[in-house]
Amino acid sequence: MAAVLAAGAAQVGARSSGLLPALSSAGAGGTVVGVVSGDPRILPPAWPGAPGRVSVTLAAERAEGDGHRGPATGPVVVFGPPSWADVPYGARVEARGRLLAAPGGREVALLTTTLDPVVVAPPAPWHTAAAQVRAQVVDLAATLPGDAGALLPGVAVGDTAHVPQDLVVAMRIAGLSHVMAVSGAHFALVAGLVLAICTGLGIPRRARAVTVVGSSLALVLLVHPAPSVLRAALMGTVGAVGLVVGRPSRAPAALAATVVVLLVADPWLGAEPGFVLSVLATAGLVLLGGPLAERWSGRTGRPFAAALAMPVSAQVVCAPVLLLMSSTVSPLAVPANLLVAPAVAPATVLGLAAGLLDGVWPAGAHLLAAGAGASCWWIGAVARAVARAPLAQVPWAGGPIGVLLLATCGVCVVRLLLAPRPSGATNRAAPDEPPPTPAPTRPAPPTPDGPSPTTDRAARTTPVQDQRPPARGPRLDAVPVRGRR
């Protein structure tokens, strides 16, 4: 906690000093040079017939204005004409316009301009390669109809620019918005696939861990480092380090270390709803997923129990935070997640494979994209069907009282699900098990009036094992002894 507070204070001090905060506070004109650190977002028109606008986030490096020039630190959001939508991720650009103070949060300033961007330096080669793969996924998705083509870029690489608004609303109502956000599930699928391939090839353990880390870094570059992506990537790296040192990874400790490191590096992540939901969902899976799956596996089987435990545990811990965003709850979120669970892995893996293969074997890439598109179509169909259901959204009390009430309900549900089983359920013998063998009873000493009841009862109930007379032999008292008649 002290490290996070110290890091936050240091970064706030660095951002509040310098030329850029002074220019934005005065609303003066100026120039900002920075690196594109976010995907361009096309904004709706301010009024019917208004010119299109695009917002892009820059990691500021230098600022100039009022005859002064100096270094700058922090994100600057640029609002510019449609030409800003073509700025590549990772490029260093120059933006000239009017600077305004940011309303709060991680942004240092806002810049409005009517000029086209000036590219000072192109992106790094790895950013160019990642952009090419993302573009190939988008091109392949464009050949698919309906929701299949709209969801494929989002499920595979986190690009939701082509998802229609009605489908976005349906995914949110059904509790499936996380499917379009790159998070721990993507890294778990990719890491598991890479680990299985390395194990099949007989690669040593240390090399396997290094390969998993490399695949995680490549996926970060491909999908761009959003808050949930950074959390998932760093958690996977902690687990891989545990493999390297030869010790089993502890998921709660790994998650705690991940959260601390990320908050030290960027304290503003604590206010990001996506980051908070990602951490809560992971904590729910870590703390509740295993016990719930263990409890249900005896009745439903381990695979189905694990699939059911994942959405239940995540929904229980995330519901109070989701209530702050909308005063409704989604009772059908768990069934919806169960229905789409078999389609998420094929959509993700096949979509990524299609994007990587398109530049080498286009026919094979289209075949893989068709399989991923079928899975995406099913996800969209489930989302739309659940969103039209009568109980898709249930109104709930808002504010702190509603959050506290919903959290209390979640605790009660977990307590009921994990309640101890009755003793008869755990001690009941299986039908094919033999009856237990009773322990032998030690007979009591005889009493003056005769044998004890215990001895007499044992004599009556103990089966006779062998009543044959003992083998006859010479009697010892019949042997003659010298000197005695």
Secondary structure, DSSP 8 states (H G I E B T S, - for coil): -HHHHHHHHHHHHHHHSSHHHHHHHHT-EEEEEEEE-S--EEE--SSTT---EEEEEEEEEEEEETTEEEE--SEEEEEE-GGGGG--TT-EEEEEEEEEE--SSS--EEEE-SS--EEEE---HHHHHHHHHHHHHHHHHHTS-HHHHHHHHHHHH---TTS-HHHHHHHHHTT-GGGGS--HHHHHHHHHHHHHHHHHTT--HHHHHHHHHHHHHHHHHHH---HHHHHHHHHHHHHHHHHHTT----HHHHHHHHHHHHHHH-GGGGG-HHHHHHHHHHHHIIIIIHHHHHHHHHHH-HHHHHHHHHHHHHHHHHHHHHHHHSSEE-TTHHHHHHHHHHHHHHHHHHHHHHHHHTTT-HHHHHHHHHHHHHHHHHHHHHHHHHHTSTTS-EE---HHHHHHHHHHHHHHHHHHHT----HHHHH---TTS-------------BTTBS-HHHHHHHHHS-------------GGGS--TT--
